[in-house]
Amino acid sequence: MYEVLIAIDEDDEQVETQVDAILDLPGSDEVHAHLFHDFTDNPSGASIGQIASARHAQEKLEDAGIEVTLHETSGDPADSILETARDLDVNSICVASRKRTPTGKVLFGSVTQAVILGSDRPVIVCGAE
């Protein structure tokens, strides 16, 4: 079983790109997807299951026969992603990059960059279409 942490936000288009990337992996039928969302500020106690992009991702992955587990934390997004990846001992991390101007494309977003630089496992970066 190949374990992948898919760090998602509330942007349906980005999450769709991430899900498609996982479905395109060789042997995707052997993937266990850990959908993960970090609430930087969550005074109301919301959960990942309340996020539309997470529900859509879970449905699409499960329809493709992929086992899905939901995870959420609160705090610094990059640190939370890296810590959760270590705790779950996943094989890789999947993150999305933001749309950027031509000059801005030289650099990834700060969370994506921090995850790439701080990870001890492969990071799949999905670009915006």
N, C-alpha and C positions, 0 to 999 in steps of 0.2 A: 504494500500500500504506500502510495506517494502522498505525503502530507504537505499541504500548501496553505499558508496564511494569506488570505486576501484582505488587505487593509482597505476598507471602503469609506467613502463619505456619502453625502446626500445627493451627489450629482449622478442622475440616472445614466446619462450618456457615458460618463467615465466608468461607472460600475459595469455597464453593458460591455464596454471594451475589455475590461478585466475578465469578466465571465467568458467572453468569446476566446480570449487568449488561453484560459484554462481548458476550455473545451477543445482547443486546437492542439493541446499538448499530445505528443505520442503516448498512447496508453492511458488516455484520460479516463477510461473506465476503471482504472485502478487508483484514482485520486480520491482523497478525503479532503474536502475543502473546509477550512476554518474561516468563516466570514467574521471579520473583526471591525469594530468601530470604536474610536476613542472620542468620548464626549469631553471636550476641553472644559466645558462649563455645563453642568447638568443638575441644577437645583431642583428640578421637578422629578428627578429619578426616572427619566425615560430609559427605554431599553432598545437594543438593536432591532428587535422585532417590530418596533413602532416606526421604523424608518422605511419608507416606500422602496427606496433603491435596494435595501437589504432583502425585503420580502420578494421583490422581483428577481434578484440574483439567486436567492434560495430556491425559488420555484423553477427557474430555468436550469439550474444545476441539478436539482433533484429529478426534473423531467428527463435529463440526459443520463440518469442513473448514477449520479455522483452523490455520495454521502456528504451531508452538510451539518456542521456544528456552528452555533452562533456564540460569539464572545464580545464583551464590551468592557471598557475601562473608562476611567476619567483621569486626565492629567496631560502631560506633554505628549503629543501624538507620536513623535519619532521614538522617544524613550519607551512609550507604551507598546508600540509595534515590536521593537527589538526585544523587550522583556517578554512579551507574550510569545514571540517566536522561539525564544530560548526555553520558556516554561513548557510549551507544547512540543518542543523538539521537532519542529517542522523541517521539511527538506528544503523549502524555499519560501520566499515572501513575494507577493504580487502587490505592486503599488501602481498608481496612475500618476502621470505627469499632467500638468495644466497646459492649456493653450497659451502660447507665448508669441510675442512679436518676434521677427527674425533675429533681432539682437538678443532678446530674452531667451531664445532657444539655446543659447550657448550654455546656460545654467539650468539645472533642474530646480524645482521648487525646494524650499528649505527642508520640508519633511522628507521628501523623496531623496534629496541629497544626503541628509543625515542618516537615513536608513541604509542607503548604498554604502556610505563610508563606515557605518558602525556595525554592519552585519558580518557575521562569520559564516553565512550561507548564501547561496545564490539569490539575487533579487531580480524579479521580472518586472520591467518598467513598461507599462502600456501607455502609449501616446494617445492624445486626443485625436479623433479623426478629423 
